[in-house]
Amino acid sequence: MSTSENNADDRSAVPAGDEDAAAKKAANRAAAKEEKAARRKEEDREREEKRVAKMVDAPSPGWWVPTLCTLMVVGLFWLVVYYLTGEKYPIPGIGLGNMAIGFVLILVGFGMTTRWR
């Protein structure tokens, strides 16, 4: 007897109803897995939305305001020193770079005020 004849005999030994039941079970399992994956994905999306909403509504950390105020005051001080010393200090030799540094410090501090809650 050949292998194909053995397979044919095996198929004929299993009733057709059992094959249908097994196929239905497999389809049900696959559908259940897909449903579970979709539910998990939805829960993950909801959890992420809640986390983002919580972050948006959360108050700024305690160091935020002192840092932004310090940056703006240091930037202003930097520019005042630059003008009062005849454009020689705070860093000698970089000329208008001192002005750029002062304005960047002020702008970073001001930018932080827009994120303050």
HELIX and SHEET records of a PDB file:
HELIX    1   1 THR A    3  ALA A   13  1                                  11    
HELIX    2   2 ALA A   16  ASP A   57  1                                  42    
HELIX    3   3 TRP A   64  LEU A   84  1                                  21    
HELIX    4   4 GLY A   97  THR A  113  1                                  17    
END                                                                             
